[in-house]
């Protein structure tokens, strides 16, 4: 019970959000509600069921004990997969594909389908039978020994299956409030006699069927188009006219409340935005603050550049003033060095002259 309640609110939201003309789940089977343990198996591995998630062709839905899952196709079909069931989605009506085909490997599945176009079909196959419809409500069940179908409204076409091949030569129609069953050991006899036994659904079985279907969340049924929704509630569930009208009124009220809530939330958001805008009117905007900051940065750069230029100019002027003085000092030093060099040369010359004279005197004195 807790699990059912836990998924009630998301299912309602899914129903309300799907009321518009544009359908996010158009042309796909979309999970609208589930209870217990439900897994989706496909080429990408196994994943847990999620409300709003699509189930693509080629994927298999597996339910555990005390579990079920409800799927809706484009407002025109409802698929309820019961506990301990394995169903593979072989194809879905989309684009050039004109048929929706489910393969029931074990367990039971209920389907309610609105009237399809002339070139479209909806079918459920089991190891011993194929049930095809163009617009009806029916359940298909299968186990290790047999397969059966119960029709609650409309008419279905049933063909036996032998060795994995559909025997199209043998066809039986099963009408409203009737059922057909094909056991594995009866397939040859049915093909031979070209007849499938059809019987009325007894009162106890019919009541059990309706009790099971009454457990489908009303928000999931609200996803169906008005015609199919009315047929399901009044014809399949045998709902009284006044109760049906009450359900439709409650649905309209939920939708109205949902959009009113959204409108109020939008108004609150706009009010908060206007408050912030008014509070910021006396303050500079972010752009203005950034522009002022950039101006300060540019001003500091100009000041630093000006200071560097003044320092360079001052150095140049100092060098210009010092240059003549350095030049004169350099000339003075050169003249002094020249004088010193000339004095040294003169001194050396005089010393050399003295030595020559002394040497000459010595030679003359010796003679």
VEXDOKOL-929079 format. One record per residue (C-alpha): x, y, z; residue in three letters. Coordinates in pm, 1 decimal. Layout:
// VEXDOKOL-929079
<node <X Y Z> "ALA">;
...
// end
This chain:
// VEXDOKOL-929079
<node <0.0 0.0 0.0> "UNK">;
<node <285.9 237.0 83.8> "UNK">;
<node <445.4 172.1 -253.1> "UNK">;
<node <119.6 244.1 -431.0> "UNK">;
<node <83.4 574.0 -246.5> "UNK">;
<node <445.9 662.6 -315.5> "UNK">;
<node <385.4 655.4 -691.5> "UNK">;
<node <42.1 820.1 -684.5> "UNK">;
<node <164.8 1182.1 -694.1> "UNK">;
<node <416.1 1134.6 -984.2> "UNK">;
<node <146.0 952.2 -1180.8> "UNK">;
<node <-96.3 1243.9 -1130.6> "UNK">;
<node <168.7 1491.7 -1244.0> "UNK">;
<node <242.9 1276.5 -1547.7> "UNK">;
<node <-126.4 1273.4 -1633.0> "UNK">;
<node <-166.4 1647.9 -1588.2> "UNK">;
<node <142.4 1733.1 -1785.3> "UNK">;
<node <23.1 1507.4 -2066.0> "UNK">;
<node <-308.5 1681.4 -2111.9> "UNK">;
<node <-182.3 1921.8 -2377.4> "UNK">;
<node <-180.3 1866.1 -2750.4> "UNK">;
<node <192.8 1795.2 -2762.0> "UNK">;
<node <279.1 1450.8 -2620.8> "UNK">;
<node <632.4 1383.3 -2508.7> "UNK">;
<node <559.4 1005.9 -2518.8> "UNK">;
<node <396.4 1009.2 -2863.2> "UNK">;
<node <465.4 692.7 -3067.3> "UNK">;
<node <629.9 514.8 -2772.0> "UNK">;
<node <514.1 298.8 -2483.7> "UNK">;
<node <572.1 510.1 -2172.4> "UNK">;
<node <571.4 385.3 -1811.8> "UNK">;
<node <304.4 578.6 -1620.0> "UNK">;
<node <298.5 389.0 -1290.6> "UNK">;
<node <444.2 77.1 -1129.8> "UNK">;
<node <431.5 -107.7 -800.3> "UNK">;
<node <694.7 -342.1 -658.8> "UNK">;
<node <994.1 -464.9 -860.2> "UNK">;
<node <985.2 -402.4 -1234.4> "UNK">;
<node <1288.6 -422.8 -1464.7> "UNK">;
<node <1348.6 -345.7 -1832.0> "UNK">;
<node <1591.4 -572.4 -2019.2> "UNK">;
<node <1748.0 -473.8 -2350.3> "UNK">;
<node <2066.5 -448.8 -2550.4> "UNK">;
<node <2205.1 -193.9 -2304.1> "UNK">;
<node <2158.0 -428.2 -2005.7> "UNK">;
<node <1894.5 -430.2 -1732.4> "UNK">;
<node <1753.8 -114.6 -1574.4> "UNK">;
<node <1488.0 -44.1 -1313.0> "UNK">;
<node <1153.5 96.8 -1425.4> "UNK">;
<node <1108.8 474.4 -1399.9> "UNK">;
<node <789.2 676.4 -1434.9> "UNK">;
<node <796.6 868.0 -1763.5> "UNK">;
<node <1061.1 639.0 -1918.9> "UNK">;
<node <987.3 497.6 -2267.1> "UNK">;
<node <1010.6 127.9 -2350.5> "UNK">;
<node <1153.6 72.8 -2696.5> "UNK">;
<node <1094.7 -209.0 -2943.7> "UNK">;
<node <1318.8 -505.0 -2863.1> "UNK">;
<node <1310.9 -449.2 -2487.2> "UNK">;
<node <1158.6 -693.5 -2237.8> "UNK">;
<node <954.0 -598.0 -1929.1> "UNK">;
<node <981.5 -829.0 -1626.7> "UNK">;
<node <765.9 -799.2 -1312.8> "UNK">;
<node <830.9 -979.1 -985.5> "UNK">;
<node <573.7 -1108.9 -734.4> "UNK">;
<node <321.9 -853.1 -601.2> "UNK">;
<node <433.0 -614.2 -878.5> "UNK">;
<node <271.4 -451.7 -1180.1> "UNK">;
<node <338.4 -177.6 -1432.4> "UNK">;
<node <108.3 42.4 -1643.2> "UNK">;
<node <213.2 177.5 -1983.1> "UNK">;
<node <32.4 416.5 -2217.3> "UNK">;
<node <84.4 455.8 -2591.9> "UNK">;
<node <3.2 798.1 -2738.4> "UNK">;
<node <-332.1 830.8 -2548.6> "UNK">;
<node <-471.5 542.5 -2759.2> "UNK">;
<node <-368.3 228.7 -2566.2> "UNK">;
<node <-323.6 118.8 -2204.9> "UNK">;
<node <-114.5 -188.7 -2120.2> "UNK">;
<node <-128.7 -331.8 -1764.5> "UNK">;
<node <139.8 -597.0 -1702.0> "UNK">;
<node <57.7 -804.2 -1395.1> "UNK">;
<node <283.9 -979.5 -1142.4> "UNK">;
<node <529.6 -1258.4 -1235.1> "UNK">;
<node <507.4 -1163.5 -1602.5> "UNK">;
<node <760.5 -1139.0 -1884.5> "UNK">;
<node <664.1 -943.4 -2198.5> "UNK">;
<node <883.2 -848.7 -2495.5> "UNK">;
<node <793.1 -543.0 -2706.5> "UNK">;
<node <848.9 -665.9 -3063.2> "UNK">;
<node <728.4 -350.0 -3240.8> "UNK">;
<node <543.6 -23.0 -3180.3> "UNK">;
<node <331.8 175.7 -3426.1> "UNK">;
<node <556.5 461.2 -3541.4> "UNK">;
<node <636.8 608.2 -3881.3> "UNK">;
<node <632.2 332.7 -4143.9> "UNK">;
<node <569.9 67.8 -3876.7> "UNK">;
<node <194.8 2.1 -3863.5> "UNK">;
<node <167.7 -257.9 -3586.4> "UNK">;
<node <224.7 -291.1 -3214.2> "UNK">;
<node <324.8 -646.6 -3124.8> "UNK">;
<node <383.4 -787.1 -2775.9> "UNK">;
<node <524.0 -1133.8 -2700.0> "UNK">;
<node <391.7 -1271.7 -2370.8> "UNK">;
<node <635.5 -1535.1 -2246.3> "UNK">;
<node <468.1 -1594.6 -1909.9> "UNK">;
<node <212.4 -1429.5 -1681.9> "UNK">;
<node <-75.0 -1204.9 -1792.0> "UNK">;
<node <-124.2 -867.6 -1958.7> "UNK">;
<node <-436.9 -653.0 -1996.6> "UNK">;
<node <-479.0 -417.7 -2294.5> "UNK">;
<node <-736.1 -155.5 -2380.2> "UNK">;
<node <-694.3 -13.4 -2729.4> "UNK">;
<node <-892.0 256.9 -2907.7> "UNK">;
<node <-1005.7 198.4 -3263.5> "UNK">;
<node <-702.1 182.0 -3489.7> "UNK">;
<node <-664.3 302.5 -3845.9> "UNK">;
<node <-746.1 60.2 -4126.5> "UNK">;
<node <-382.5 -33.9 -4192.5> "UNK">;
<node <-278.9 -57.9 -3823.9> "UNK">;
<node <-292.8 -352.9 -3580.1> "UNK">;
<node <-228.0 -446.1 -3217.1> "UNK">;
<node <-144.9 -804.6 -3120.7> "UNK">;
<node <-27.1 -1016.6 -2828.5> "UNK">;
<node <139.4 -1350.6 -2900.3> "UNK">;
<node <200.9 -1646.7 -2667.0> "UNK">;
<node <354.9 -1991.1 -2727.6> "UNK">;
<node <12.6 -2129.4 -2830.7> "UNK">;
<node <-194.4 -1833.9 -2960.2> "UNK">;
<node <-189.0 -1489.3 -3120.0> "UNK">;
<node <-458.7 -1236.6 -3024.3> "UNK">;
<node <-502.8 -945.9 -3268.9> "UNK">;
<node <-734.4 -647.2 -3224.0> "UNK">;
<node <-832.8 -322.6 -3390.6> "UNK">;
<node <-992.2 -164.2 -3085.9> "UNK">;
<node <-1100.6 -349.4 -2774.7> "UNK">;
<node <-1025.4 -436.6 -2411.3> "UNK">;
<node <-891.8 -784.0 -2337.5> "UNK">;
<node <-654.0 -982.8 -2118.9> "UNK">;
<node <-409.7 -1250.7 -2232.4> "UNK">;
<node <-254.0 -1505.9 -1993.7> "UNK">;
<node <-6.4 -1787.5 -2047.7> "UNK">;
<node <179.4 -2052.3 -1848.6> "UNK">;
<node <367.8 -2372.0 -1919.4> "UNK">;
<node <51.7 -2561.0 -2023.1> "UNK">;
<node <-187.9 -2319.8 -2191.7> "UNK">;
<node <-279.0 -1968.6 -2306.0> "UNK">;
<node <-614.4 -1792.8 -2281.4> "UNK">;
<node <-776.1 -1458.4 -2357.0> "UNK">;
<node <-1067.7 -1281.3 -2186.9> "UNK">;
<node <-1250.4 -1012.2 -2386.7> "UNK">;
<node <-1427.7 -740.9 -2188.3> "UNK">;
<node <-1531.9 -519.6 -2481.0> "UNK">;
<node <-1515.3 -539.4 -2856.8> "UNK">;
<node <-1392.3 -842.9 -3053.1> "UNK">;
<node <-1050.9 -1006.8 -3092.7> "UNK">;
<node <-916.5 -1242.6 -3358.0> "UNK">;
<node <-740.9 -1555.0 -3227.5> "UNK">;
<node <-502.3 -1780.1 -3422.5> "UNK">;
<node <-324.7 -2090.5 -3287.1> "UNK">;
<node <55.4 -2114.9 -3287.7> "UNK">;
<node <237.2 -2437.8 -3366.3> "UNK">;
<node <615.0 -2473.2 -3351.1> "UNK">;
<node <656.3 -2095.7 -3335.8> "UNK">;
<node <448.4 -2045.6 -3655.0> "UNK">;
<node <114.7 -1864.7 -3659.5> "UNK">;
<node <-149.5 -2084.6 -3823.6> "UNK">;
<node <-338.5 -1816.2 -4015.4> "UNK">;
<node <-570.3 -2075.5 -4176.5> "UNK">;
<node <-743.5 -2125.8 -3840.4> "UNK">;
<node <-909.5 -1808.1 -3711.5> "UNK">;
<node <-1175.1 -1758.4 -3448.9> "UNK">;
<node <-1340.9 -1439.2 -3331.5> "UNK">;
<node <-1393.6 -1393.9 -2958.2> "UNK">;
<node <-1658.2 -1139.1 -2869.7> "UNK">;
<node <-1742.8 -929.9 -2567.3> "UNK">;
<node <-1767.6 -1108.4 -2229.9> "UNK">;
<node <-1623.2 -1425.7 -2386.7> "UNK">;
<node <-1298.8 -1618.4 -2353.3> "UNK">;
<node <-1090.4 -1869.3 -2546.2> "UNK">;
<node <-821.6 -2107.6 -2427.5> "UNK">;
<node <-562.0 -2311.5 -2616.2> "UNK">;
<node <-368.9 -2580.3 -2431.0> "UNK">;
<node <-36.9 -2702.1 -2567.4> "UNK">;
<node <-161.5 -3057.8 -2612.2> "UNK">;
<node <-472.6 -2934.3 -2799.1> "UNK">;
<node <-299.3 -2733.8 -3073.8> "UNK">;
<node <-291.8 -3018.6 -3328.6> "UNK">;
<node <-657.3 -3104.1 -3267.2> "UNK">;
<node <-759.9 -2736.2 -3300.5> "UNK">;
<node <-571.0 -2705.1 -3630.2> "UNK">;
<node <-726.0 -3027.9 -3752.6> "UNK">;
<node <-1080.7 -2923.6 -3660.2> "UNK">;
<node <-1012.9 -2558.9 -3758.2> "UNK">;
<node <-1202.9 -2442.0 -3453.2> "UNK">;
<node <-1109.4 -2279.1 -3121.5> "UNK">;
<node <-1355.3 -2326.0 -2836.4> "UNK">;
<node <-1513.4 -2000.5 -2717.3> "UNK">;
<node <-1705.4 -1976.0 -2389.3> "UNK">;
<node <-1870.6 -1705.4 -2182.1> "UNK">;
<node <-1673.6 -1555.6 -1893.4> "UNK">;
<node <-1836.3 -1671.0 -1573.6> "UNK">;
<node <-1945.7 -1415.3 -1311.9> "UNK">;
<node <-1669.2 -1496.2 -1060.7> "UNK">;
<node <-1393.1 -1466.9 -1322.7> "UNK">;
<node <-1542.5 -1143.5 -1458.5> "UNK">;
<node <-1561.8 -992.5 -1109.4> "UNK">;
<node <-1196.9 -1086.4 -1040.9> "UNK">;
<node <-1095.5 -926.7 -1371.1> "UNK">;
<node <-1275.0 -603.4 -1286.4> "UNK">;
<node <-1133.5 -600.9 -933.3> "UNK">;
<node <-781.6 -625.0 -1078.9> "UNK">;
<node <-850.2 -347.0 -1328.6> "UNK">;
<node <-996.8 -120.8 -1061.4> "UNK">;
<node <-650.8 -115.3 -903.4> "UNK">;
<node <-512.8 76.9 -1202.7> "UNK">;
<node <-436.5 430.1 -1089.1> "UNK">;
<node <-700.9 679.9 -1204.3> "UNK">;
<node <-424.0 918.6 -1308.3> "UNK">;
<node <-300.1 655.9 -1557.9> "UNK">;
<node <-649.3 618.0 -1706.3> "UNK">;
<node <-667.6 999.0 -1731.4> "UNK">;
<node <-383.1 977.3 -1985.0> "UNK">;
<node <-613.3 808.1 -2237.1> "UNK">;
<node <-817.9 1002.5 -2491.0> "UNK">;
<node <-1175.9 1088.5 -2379.1> "UNK">;
<node <-1345.5 816.3 -2588.3> "UNK">;
<node <-1119.8 534.6 -2469.4> "UNK">;
<node <-1129.3 665.8 -2114.1> "UNK">;
<node <-1510.4 657.3 -2112.0> "UNK">;
<node <-1523.5 308.6 -2266.1> "UNK">;
<node <-1275.8 172.7 -2012.3> "UNK">;
<node <-1452.3 315.5 -1710.0> "UNK">;
<node <-1813.6 260.3 -1810.0> "UNK">;
<node <-1798.1 -53.8 -2024.9> "UNK">;
<node <-1499.7 -242.3 -1883.4> "UNK">;
<node <-1526.2 -139.7 -1519.0> "UNK">;
<node <-1907.1 -112.2 -1536.4> "UNK">;
<node <-1887.0 226.8 -1368.0> "UNK">;
<node <-2217.2 407.0 -1317.1> "UNK">;
<node <-2281.5 723.4 -1519.0> "UNK">;
<node <-2286.0 946.1 -1212.2> "UNK">;
<node <-1956.1 802.9 -1085.1> "UNK">;
<node <-1799.4 844.1 -1428.7> "UNK">;
<node <-1910.9 1206.5 -1444.5> "UNK">;
<node <-1772.9 1259.9 -1094.5> "UNK">;
<node <-1434.8 1109.9 -1202.3> "UNK">;
<node <-1422.6 1337.4 -1507.4> "UNK">;
<node <-1508.7 1637.5 -1290.5> "UNK">;
<node <-1233.4 1544.5 -1042.0> "UNK">;
<node <-989.3 1512.4 -1331.9> "UNK">;
<node <-1081.5 1858.6 -1462.6> "UNK">;
<node <-1044.2 2000.2 -1111.4> "UNK">;
<node <-698.4 1842.6 -1071.0> "UNK">;
<node <-589.6 1990.3 -1402.1> "UNK">;
<node <-730.5 2329.7 -1306.6> "UNK">;
<node <-557.7 2323.4 -965.6> "UNK">;
<node <-231.7 2215.0 -1125.6> "UNK">;
<node <-228.2 2505.8 -1369.4> "UNK">;
<node <-346.0 2750.1 -1100.8> "UNK">;
<node <-54.1 2637.7 -884.5> "UNK">;
<node <182.9 2686.8 -1176.5> "UNK">;
<node <33.0 3030.7 -1237.5> "UNK">;
<node <80.4 3126.2 -869.7> "UNK">;
<node <438.7 3002.8 -874.5> "UNK">;
<node <501.9 3211.2 -1185.6> "UNK">;
<node <349.7 3516.4 -1016.7> "UNK">;
<node <571.5 3467.8 -709.6> "UNK">;
<node <879.8 3436.8 -927.2> "UNK">;
<node <787.4 3754.9 -1116.7> "UNK">;
<node <723.1 3939.5 -786.6> "UNK">;
<node <1064.0 3836.2 -647.1> "UNK">;
<node <1226.7 3944.5 -971.2> "UNK">;
<node <1057.2 4286.3 -958.7> "UNK">;
<node <1159.6 4331.3 -592.4> "UNK">;
<node <1521.4 4258.0 -675.8> "UNK">;
<node <1504.3 4488.5 -974.6> "UNK">;
<node <1361.3 4776.2 -767.5> "UNK">;
<node <1620.2 4718.1 -494.1> "UNK">;
<node <1896.4 4739.5 -751.8> "UNK">;
<node <1766.1 5051.9 -925.7> "UNK">;
<node <1956.2 5283.3 -681.7> "UNK">;
<node <2270.4 5073.6 -710.4> "UNK">;
<node <2504.5 5063.1 -1004.4> "UNK">;
<node <2461.8 4761.6 -1222.6> "UNK">;
<node <2725.4 4494.8 -1255.6> "UNK">;
<node <2823.4 4638.0 -1592.6> "UNK">;
<node <2864.4 4985.4 -1443.0> "UNK">;
<node <3075.8 4848.7 -1156.6> "UNK">;
<node <3295.3 4662.6 -1399.4> "UNK">;
<node <3330.7 4974.5 -1613.8> "UNK">;
<node <3431.7 5184.7 -1309.0> "UNK">;
<node <3678.9 4918.6 -1204.6> "UNK">;
<node <3829.1 4917.2 -1551.6> "UNK">;
<node <3857.1 5297.6 -1543.5> "UNK">;
<node <4047.3 5280.4 -1213.0> "UNK">;
<node <4281.4 5018.4 -1355.8> "UNK">;
<node <4341.4 5227.7 -1670.1> "UNK">;
<node <4406.3 5541.5 -1457.2> "UNK">;
<node <4664.3 5358.8 -1245.4> "UNK">;
<node <4832.0 5229.2 -1559.6> "UNK">;
<node <4850.4 5583.0 -1703.7> "UNK">;
<node <4996.9 5718.9 -1377.2> "UNK">;
<node <5261.2 5446.8 -1367.8> "UNK">;
<node <5343.9 5508.5 -1732.2> "UNK">;
<node <5375.7 5882.9 -1665.7> "UNK">;
<node <5602.0 5820.9 -1365.3> "UNK">;
<node <5825.9 5593.1 -1572.5> "UNK">;
<node <5843.1 5853.3 -1850.3> "UNK">;
<node <5939.6 6128.3 -1598.2> "UNK">;
<node <6212.2 5911.0 -1447.6> "UNK">;
<node <6352.6 5833.9 -1793.0> "UNK">;
<node <6344.3 6205.7 -1882.8> "UNK">;
<node <6520.0 6299.3 -1557.4> "UNK">;
<node <6791.5 6044.4 -1619.3> "UNK">;
<node <6844.9 6178.9 -1970.0> "UNK">;
<node <6868.7 6535.9 -1841.2> "UNK">;
<node <7118.1 6433.1 -1571.9> "UNK">;
<node <7326.3 6255.4 -1830.3> "UNK">;
<node <7315.2 6566.9 -2054.0> "UNK">;
<node <7428.2 6794.9 -1769.7> "UNK">;
<node <7709.6 6566.4 -1661.7> "UNK">;
<node <7841.5 6498.3 -2007.8> "UNK">;
<node <8050.1 6830.3 -2059.7> "UNK">;
<node <8192.0 6806.4 -1709.1> "UNK">;
<node <8291.1 6446.3 -1765.2> "UNK">;
<node <8437.4 6541.0 -2100.4> "UNK">;
<node <8647.9 6821.4 -1947.4> "UNK">;
<node <8763.2 6595.6 -1667.0> "UNK">;
<node <8858.9 6337.7 -1920.3> "UNK">;
<node <9062.9 6591.7 -2120.9> "UNK">;
<node <9234.4 6714.2 -1803.0> "UNK">;
<node <9329.4 6361.7 -1712.6> "UNK">;
<node <9461.0 6300.7 -2062.3> "UNK">;
<node <9670.1 6622.5 -2053.5> "UNK">;
<node <9809.6 6534.2 -1713.3> "UNK">;
<node <9898.5 6188.4 -1833.5> "UNK">;
<node <10063.2 6337.1 -2141.9> "UNK">;
<node <10262.7 6580.5 -1923.3> "UNK">;
<node <10367.8 6299.1 -1692.2> "UNK">;
<node <10465.4 6087.4 -1989.4> "UNK">;
<node <10663.4 6380.0 -2141.4> "UNK">;
<node <10837.5 6446.6 -1807.4> "UNK">;
<node <10931.0 6079.3 -1775.2> "UNK">;
<node <11066.7 6072.5 -2128.0> "UNK">;
<node <11267.0 6388.0 -2061.3> "UNK">;
<node <11400.3 6245.6 -1738.5> "UNK">;
<node <11499.5 5923.1 -1908.1> "UNK">;
<node <11661.7 6120.2 -2188.5> "UNK">;
<node <11865.2 6327.5 -1940.5> "UNK">;
<node <11971.0 6015.8 -1751.6> "UNK">;
<node <12075.0 5855.3 -2072.1> "UNK">;
<node <12272.8 6165.1 -2171.8> "UNK">;
<node <12452.0 6169.4 -1838.8> "UNK">;
<node <12543.6 5805.0 -1870.0> "UNK">;
<node <12685.8 5867.5 -2217.0> "UNK">;
<node <12892.9 6159.7 -2099.6> "UNK">;
<node <13028.6 5960.5 -1806.5> "UNK">;
<node <13111.2 5675.3 -2033.7> "UNK">;
<node <13286.0 5909.0 -2274.1> "UNK">;
<node <13492.4 6065.9 -1993.2> "UNK">;
<node <13602.4 5726.9 -1878.1> "UNK">;
<node <13723.2 5631.1 -2221.0> "UNK">;
<node <13902.5 5962.9 -2267.3> "UNK">;
<node <14061.7 5940.3 -1923.2> "UNK">;
<node <14192.9 5596.2 -1993.0> "UNK">;
<node <14384.6 5707.8 -2298.4> "UNK">;
// end
